[in-house]
Amino acid sequence: MAITDYIPLGGATSPAGGTTDSPIGLFALKMAYEQTMFKEMQQTRSMVANTASRMVELEGYEKRIDRWNKATLQTRQRTQAIGADIGGVDSAETGIRTVVIRPQHFEYPEFFDLRDQMGTLGLMNALVPGGEYQNNVLAAMGRKFDEIFFSEILAAVNLGEGGGTSAYAGTAGNDSLLSDGTTGTGVQPFCMAKAVELVSILQQNDAFYDAYIGIHPIQVAQLFNDTTNRAVSSDFNAMRPLMDGEITRLLGCQWISCTQVPGSASQHRVYGWNSNAMVCGMGRQEAFVRNVPSRGNTELVYHGAFYGAVRVDDLGVTSVNNSD
C-alpha cells in the first residue's frame, strides 16, 4: 500500500467525514519522500562506484588524495644509520605525491503546479516512496556518477603539491589489433585479442588484482560476434553468457557493461583498471520539497549532490580504442 492510499493530500479529516484545506497530509507526504530519498541517494546506484579504492566525503571544496606509489624497499646493514642508503633526502623533496579531487554539483529540480488537477496528481505520484519517479531520479543520478568516473579515468590529474597537472602515463592497448592477433589498419572493432592484451598490461604492471573491465554495450556485441576466439566458449567461461545476454566475469576480471562509457558516433574505448587506481567522492546529497511563492505557489521537488573522481595510479589503468 502506498502512503497516498491513507494520507489525504488535502489535509486532515474533519469531524464531518470530509477533508479540510489543512496541508497536514501534503506535509506528511513531503517528509516521507525527503527522508526516503536522502537515504537512497547516499547508496548511489552507480555501476562503478564500488570499484574504486575508497569513497571520500566531499563538502563542496577540493580535497587532496595520496597517490598510489610503488615503493622500493631498501636493504640496511646493522651498522648503517637509518636512511643512509637513500642519501637522507627530505620528505619535501621526494616528489609530488598527492592529487586533487574536485567535486562537481549536479541537480534534478522539477516544479509541480497545484492549481490544476494534472499538477496535483503529478505531485502525488512523484512523492510516493519507491515509485517510478523516485527510481527515475536515482537512476539519473547514478548515470551521472558513472559519467564522471569514466571521464576522469584517463584525464590529466591536478597535483596537490606544487600545482600543475599530470597527464596519464600508463600503457594503452593496440587499437589496430585483430581477432587473430595480427595488426590491421586503423582502429579495429573490439575482440578477444584486445581483451587479452588489456589483461596482460595490468598483469605486467602488477595491477591485476580486483581488476575490472568497463565496456560499452556496442563492444559487448562485438565480443559476442568474435568468431576467431569466442568469448562464449567454455575455454573462457564457466557461465553461459549467451543465455544471460551479458558478460559478467571473463579473463579474471569483473566486466561492467555501461552506457556511460565515453565515445563518439563511431568509436568507443574499453577500459581496464584495478581497485587501487581510482578514488571517488560524494557529498551533500539533498532532497526536499518546497513551496515556491514566486512561481505561483508551485511545489519544487529538488535533488542535488556533489560527485567527483580522480585517478591515483597510472599503472593501474589501461584502455583500448575500438571502432563501432
C-alpha positions in Angstrom: 0.0 0.0 0.0 1.3 3.4 -1.0 1.4 6.2 1.5 -1.1 8.2 -0.7 -3.6 5.4 -0.1 -4.1 6.5 3.5 -2.9 10.1 3.7 -5.4 12.6 2.1 -3.5 15.2 0.0 -5.9 17.8 1.1 -5.2 17.5 4.8 -6.7 16.2 8.0 -10.1 14.5 8.2 -12.8 16.8 9.6 -15.4 15.6 12.1 -18.0 15.6 9.3 -16.0 12.9 7.5 -14.7 15.2 4.7 -11.4 16.9 4.3 -10.3 20.4 5.2 -7.9 22.6 3.4 -5.2 21.9 6.0 -1.8 20.9 4.5 -1.2 18.2 7.0 -1.5 15.4 4.5 0.8 17.0 2.0 3.3 17.9 4.7 3.5 14.2 5.8 3.9 13.1 2.2 6.8 15.6 1.7 8.6 14.5 4.9 8.3 10.8 4.0 9.7 11.5 0.5 12.6 13.6 1.7 13.7 11.1 4.3 13.4 8.2 1.8 15.3 10.0 -1.0 18.1 11.2 1.3 18.8 7.6 2.4 18.6 6.2 -1.1 20.9 8.9 -2.6 23.6 8.0 -0.1 23.5 4.5 -1.6 24.3 5.6 -5.2 23.0 3.4 -8.0 26.3 3.9 -9.9 27.6 0.8 -11.6 31.3 1.7 -10.9 31.3 3.4 -7.5 32.2 0.2 -5.7 35.2 -0.4 -8.0 37.2 2.4 -6.5 39.7 2.0 -3.7 37.5 4.2 -1.4 34.8 6.8 -1.4 35.7 10.2 0.2 33.4 12.8 1.6 33.1 16.0 -0.5 31.8 19.2 1.0 31.9 21.5 -2.0 35.7 22.1 -2.0 38.6 20.2 -3.4 40.4 17.5 -1.4 43.9 16.2 -1.6 44.3 12.4 -2.1 47.5 10.5 -1.7 48.8 8.9 -5.0 49.4 5.2 -5.2 53.2 4.8 -5.3 55.1 1.6 -5.7 57.9 1.7 -3.1 61.3 0.1 -3.5 62.4 -1.5 -0.2 65.9 -0.7 0.9 68.5 -3.0 2.4 70.2 -1.7 5.5 73.1 -3.4 7.3 73.2 -3.5 11.1 76.0 -0.9 11.2 74.3 1.6 8.8 72.3 4.6 10.0 68.6 4.7 9.2 68.1 6.4 5.8 71.8 6.3 4.9 71.2 4.3 1.8 68.9 6.9 0.2 71.0 9.9 1.0 68.8 11.4 3.7 66.5 13.2 1.2 64.0 15.4 3.0 60.4 14.3 2.6 59.5 17.6 0.9 62.0 16.8 -1.9 60.8 13.3 -2.7 58.4 14.4 -5.5 54.7 15.3 -5.8 52.7 12.6 -4.1 49.1 14.0 -3.9 46.4 14.7 -6.4 43.3 16.8 -6.1 39.7 15.5 -6.4 37.3 18.4 -7.3 33.6 18.0 -6.7 31.1 18.8 -9.3 27.5 19.7 -8.4 24.5 18.1 -10.2 20.8 18.7 -9.6 17.4 17.4 -10.7 14.7 20.0 -9.9 11.1 19.9 -11.1 8.1 22.1 -10.5 4.5 21.0 -10.0 1.7 23.5 -10.3 -1.1 22.5 -7.8 -3.6 25.0 -9.4 -4.6 22.3 -11.8 -5.5 18.7 -11.4 -2.6 17.4 -13.5 -0.1 19.1 -11.4 -1.7 17.8 -8.2 -1.8 14.2 -9.5 1.7 14.5 -10.8 3.0 15.6 -7.3 1.1 12.8 -5.6 2.6 10.2 -7.9 6.1 11.8 -7.6 6.1 11.7 -3.8 5.2 8.0 -3.5 8.4 6.4 -1.8 9.7 3.7 -4.1 7.6 4.8 -7.0 8.7 5.3 -10.6 9.5 8.9 -10.2 11.9 8.3 -7.4 13.5 5.4 -9.2 14.0 7.5 -12.4 15.7 10.3 -10.3 18.0 7.8 -8.6 18.9 6.1 -11.9 19.7 9.5 -13.5 22.0 10.4 -10.6 23.7 7.0 -10.8 24.3 7.5 -14.5 25.9 10.9 -13.8 28.2 9.3 -11.3 29.3 6.7 -13.9 29.9 9.5 -16.4 32.2 11.4 -14.0 34.1 8.2 -13.3 34.8 7.4 -16.9 35.6 11.0 -17.8 38.3 11.1 -15.2 39.9 7.7 -15.6 42.3 8.9 -18.3 42.2 12.6 -17.7 45.1 14.7 -16.6 45.0 15.0 -12.8 45.5 18.2 -10.8 48.5 17.9 -8.5 48.0 18.8 -4.9 51.7 19.8 -4.2 53.4 22.4 -6.4 50.3 22.8 -8.6 50.1 21.9 -12.3 48.8 18.8 -13.8 50.0 15.3 -14.5 48.9 13.6 -17.8 48.1 9.9 -18.0 51.4 8.0 -18.2 50.1 4.4 -18.3 50.1 1.8 -21.1 47.3 1.6 -23.7 46.3 -1.3 -25.8 46.8 -1.7 -29.6 43.8 0.0 -31.3 44.5 -1.9 -34.6 44.7 -5.4 -33.1 42.6 -8.0 -35.0 41.0 -11.1 -33.6 43.7 -13.4 -34.9 46.4 -11.4 -33.1 47.7 -9.6 -36.2 47.6 -5.9 -36.7 45.2 -4.3 -39.2 44.9 -0.7 -40.5 43.3 2.0 -38.3 41.1 1.4 -35.4 39.5 -2.1 -35.3 36.4 -3.5 -33.5 36.8 -4.9 -30.1 37.8 -8.6 -30.0 39.1 -11.3 -27.6 42.7 -10.5 -28.6 42.2 -6.9 -27.4 40.7 -8.1 -24.1 43.7 -10.4 -23.5 46.0 -7.5 -24.2 44.3 -5.3 -21.6 44.6 -8.1 -19.0 48.2 -8.6 -19.9 49.0 -4.9 -19.5 47.5 -5.0 -16.0 49.5 -8.1 -15.1 52.8 -6.6 -16.3 52.1 -3.5 -14.2 51.5 -5.6 -11.1 47.9 -4.3 -11.2 46.0 -7.5 -11.8 44.0 -7.7 -8.6 40.4 -6.7 -8.1 40.5 -6.0 -11.8 37.6 -4.5 -13.8 36.8 -4.0 -17.4 34.4 -1.2 -18.3 32.8 -1.7 -21.7 30.0 -0.1 -23.8 27.2 -2.4 -24.9 28.3 -2.0 -28.6 31.6 -3.6 -27.7 29.9 -6.4 -25.8 28.1 -7.3 -29.1 31.4 -7.2 -30.9 32.9 -9.6 -28.4 29.9 -12.0 -28.9 30.4 -11.8 -32.6 34.2 -12.6 -32.5 34.2 -15.9 -34.3 38.0 -16.5 -34.0 38.3 -16.6 -30.2 34.8 -16.9 -28.9 34.1 -15.1 -25.6 31.1 -17.5 -25.2 33.4 -20.5 -25.3 33.8 -22.7 -22.2 37.5 -22.2 -22.5 36.9 -18.6 -21.2 33.7 -19.0 -19.2 32.2 -21.2 -16.5 29.0 -19.3 -17.1 26.7 -19.2 -20.2 26.9 -15.6 -21.5 24.7 -16.3 -24.4 21.9 -17.4 -22.1 22.3 -14.3 -19.9 23.0 -11.9 -22.7 25.9 -10.3 -20.8 29.5 -10.9 -19.8 30.0 -10.6 -16.0 33.3 -12.3 -15.5 35.9 -13.1 -18.1 39.7 -13.5 -18.1 39.9 -13.0 -14.3 38.2 -9.6 -14.4 34.7 -8.3 -13.4 33.1 -6.9 -16.6 30.8 -3.9 -16.3 28.6 -3.0 -19.3 27.7 0.6 -19.1 26.2 3.1 -21.5 28.2 6.0 -19.9 31.5 4.7 -21.3 32.5 7.7 -23.4 32.9 7.6 -27.1 32.0 9.2 -30.4 29.5 8.3 -33.0 31.9 5.7 -34.5 34.3 4.7 -31.7 34.3 3.7 -28.0 37.1 2.9 -25.6 37.2 -0.2 -23.4 38.8 0.5 -20.0 40.6 -1.8 -17.6 41.5 -0.8 -14.0 42.1 -2.2 -10.6 40.6 -1.2 -7.3 43.6 0.9 -6.3 43.6 3.0 -9.4 40.6 5.3 -8.7 39.2 7.3 -5.8 35.6 8.5 -5.9 33.9 11.2 -3.9 30.4 12.1 -3.0 28.9 14.8 -0.7 26.0 16.9 0.3 23.1 14.9 -1.0 19.9 17.0 -0.9 16.3 16.0 -1.5 13.5 18.3 -0.5 10.0 19.5 -1.5 9.3 23.2 -1.0 6.6 25.7 -1.9 7.8 28.5 -4.2 5.6 31.6 -3.8 7.5 33.5 -6.6 6.3 30.9 -9.1 2.6 30.9 -8.3 2.9 28.8 -5.2 4.1 25.8 -7.2 5.8 22.9 -5.4 9.5 22.3 -6.1 10.8 18.8 -5.9 14.6 19.1 -5.7 17.5 16.7 -5.7 21.2 17.6 -5.7 24.6 16.0 -5.0 28.3 16.6 -5.3 30.2 13.9 -7.3 33.9 13.6 -8.1 36.6 11.1 -9.1 40.4 11.1 -9.6 43.0 8.7 -10.9 45.7 7.9 -8.3 47.7 5.2 -10.1 48.5 5.5 -13.8 49.8 1.9 -14.0 46.5 0.5 -12.7 44.6 1.9 -15.6 44.7 0.9 -19.3 42.4 1.2 -22.3 42.0 0.4 -26.0 40.0 2.3 -28.7 37.5 0.4 -30.9 35.5 1.2 -34.0 31.8 0.7 -33.8 
